Amino acid sequence: MPSRSPLVIGTHDLARRPGAQRTLDLTVPAPPALAIEVIGVPEGAPVELRLRLESVLEGVLVTGEVSAPLVGECVRCLGEVTDTIDVDFSELYAYPGAIEVHPDDEEAEDIQVLEGDEIDLEQSVRDAVVLALPFQPYCRPDCAGLCPQCGKNLNEDPHDHDLIDIRWAALQESLETDDDD
């Protein structure tokens, strides 16, 4: 039998009692793949959740805040990026059959349903965190990036290359040979 995810929360004390609520503070290990290509929450890193669970007629409304460390790669200089993410989310976990779903309704698959008296927060946390990740993370706002000619990190070694327009290259070569004579 697979072990129960730390993001599965029991709601027995709230079930079908509109107006009942409780708050919950949790620290759980980050699930795998809580990331995009260049930045994300490392698997197993501590994810802090501050939650408010409230029983409503249709199910259990969960509102909360997620805080987690981020590790990634700067898109300009390829250096390491470390940061934290704080994001809010809100999700209704409906009682089975409480919300009428039409077969052609595209949003029907987005409705979270209570399984017994438990809710699984993993998808809600994943959606909130991944959608809030920076698409192009930088190690610092003024990152200079890599030199397009030699590939050196311009933050560590700011420099310029003497580039000659290809149209003037023959003239430059003739001037250099005249200097040698």
C-alpha positions in Angstrom: 0.0 0.0 0.0 1.5 3.4 -1.0 2.2 5.8 1.8 -0.1 8.7 2.3 1.1 12.0 0.8 1.8 14.7 3.4 -0.4 17.0 1.3 -3.5 14.9 2.0 -5.6 16.5 4.8 -8.5 15.1 6.6 -11.7 17.2 6.9 -13.8 14.9 9.0 -14.4 17.7 11.6 -15.7 20.0 8.8 -17.7 17.7 6.6 -21.2 19.0 5.8 -21.2 21.6 8.5 -21.3 24.9 6.6 -19.6 27.7 8.5 -17.2 25.4 10.4 -13.6 26.3 9.9 -10.1 25.7 11.1 -6.6 27.0 10.4 -3.6 24.8 9.8 0.1 25.5 9.6 2.2 22.7 7.9 5.7 22.2 6.7 5.9 19.3 4.2 8.6 18.1 1.8 8.2 19.4 -1.8 6.8 16.9 -4.2 8.8 16.1 -7.4 8.6 18.3 -10.5 7.5 21.5 -8.7 9.5 23.5 -11.3 9.9 24.7 -14.9 13.0 24.3 -17.0 15.2 26.9 -15.4 13.9 27.3 -11.8 11.9 25.4 -9.2 11.5 24.1 -5.7 14.0 21.3 -5.1 12.3 17.9 -4.4 12.1 17.4 -0.7 12.8 21.0 0.2 10.6 22.3 3.1 7.3 23.9 1.8 5.5 25.9 4.4 1.7 26.0 4.1 -0.6 28.4 6.1 -4.1 27.2 5.4 -7.7 28.0 6.3 -10.3 25.3 5.7 -13.9 26.4 5.7 -16.9 24.2 5.2 -19.4 25.6 2.7 -22.6 24.1 1.1 -20.8 22.7 -1.9 -17.7 21.3 -0.1 -14.6 22.6 1.7 -13.0 25.9 0.6 -9.2 26.0 1.2 -7.4 29.3 1.1 -3.8 29.6 2.0 -0.3 30.7 1.4 2.6 28.6 0.2 6.3 29.6 0.9 9.2 27.6 -0.5 12.8 28.0 -1.5 13.7 28.3 -5.2 16.9 27.1 -6.9 17.6 27.7 -10.6 19.8 29.1 -13.3 20.1 32.7 -14.5 19.0 32.9 -18.1 21.7 35.6 -18.8 24.9 34.3 -17.2 23.9 30.7 -16.3 24.9 31.3 -12.7 22.9 29.9 -9.8 19.8 31.7 -8.7 18.4 31.2 -5.1 15.2 32.8 -3.9 12.0 32.1 -2.2 8.5 32.1 -3.4 5.4 33.2 -1.5 2.1 32.6 -3.3 -1.6 32.6 -2.3 -4.2 30.1 -3.5 -7.8 29.3 -3.1 -9.5 26.1 -4.1 -13.0 24.6 -3.5 -13.0 20.9 -2.9 -16.6 19.9 -3.8 -18.6 17.1 -2.2 -19.3 14.4 -4.8 -22.5 15.4 -6.7 -22.7 18.8 -5.1 -21.9 20.7 -8.2 -23.8 20.0 -11.4 -21.4 19.4 -14.3 -22.5 19.6 -17.9 -20.7 17.2 -20.3 -19.6 19.9 -22.7 -18.2 22.1 -19.8 -14.5 22.6 -20.3 -14.0 23.7 -16.7 -15.5 20.5 -15.3 -12.2 18.8 -15.2 -10.7 21.6 -13.1 -13.2 20.9 -10.2 -11.5 19.2 -7.3 -13.6 16.6 -5.5 -13.4 15.4 -1.9 -12.4 11.8 -1.7 -14.2 10.6 1.4 -13.3 13.2 4.0 -9.9 13.9 2.6 -8.5 16.5 0.3 -5.3 16.3 -1.7 -3.6 19.7 -1.9 -0.8 18.6 -4.2 -2.4 19.8 -7.5 -3.5 23.1 -6.0 -0.1 23.7 -4.5 1.6 22.7 -7.8 -0.7 25.0 -9.9 -0.1 28.0 -7.6 3.7 27.6 -7.3 4.5 26.7 -11.0 2.3 29.4 -12.4 4.0 32.0 -10.1 7.6 31.0 -11.0 9.6 33.6 -12.9 9.8 32.6 -16.6 13.3 34.2 -16.9 15.1 34.2 -13.6 18.1 36.5 -13.1 20.9 36.1 -10.5 20.5 39.9 -10.0 18.5 42.6 -11.8 21.5 44.1 -13.5 23.1 40.8 -14.7 25.4 41.6 -17.7 25.3 38.0 -19.0 27.9 36.2 -21.1 30.2 37.8 -23.7 28.8 36.8 -27.1 32.4 36.7 -28.5 34.3 34.7 -25.9 31.7 33.4 -23.5 33.2 34.9 -20.3 30.9 36.0 -17.6 30.6 39.8 -18.0 29.7 40.2 -14.3 33.1 38.9 -13.3 35.2 40.3 -16.2 33.6 43.3 -17.9 35.4 43.8 -21.2 35.1 44.7 -24.8 36.4 43.2 -28.0 37.8 45.2 -30.9 35.5 44.1 -33.6 36.1 45.1 -37.2 33.3 45.3 -39.7 33.9 42.6 -42.2 33.6 45.2 -45.0 36.7 47.0 -43.6 38.7 43.9 -42.8 40.8 44.1 -46.0 41.7 47.7 -45.3 42.7 46.9 -41.8 45.0 44.1 -43.0 46.7 46.4 -45.5 47.2 49.0 -42.8 48.7 46.4 -40.5 51.1 45.2 -43.2 52.1 48.8 -44.0 53.0 49.3 -40.3 55.2 46.3 -40.4 57.2 47.6 -43.4 
